[in-house]
């Protein structure tokens, strides 16, 4: 997954799937896709929590 933070989970998943296809030269199979979606959501939510904490500290 790219290291810039996506605006939504859907955008993050889309970017992760595109990156996977570009790196591996094929679309992910169902097991790869499930893992990729799960990992992407966890990472995106973690980044959202960090961003909220930074905003709270700045306020």
Secondary structure, DSSP 8 states (H G I E B T S, - for coil): --SS--SSHHHHHHHHHHHHHHHHSS---HHHHHHHHHHHHHHHHHHHHHHHHHHHHH-
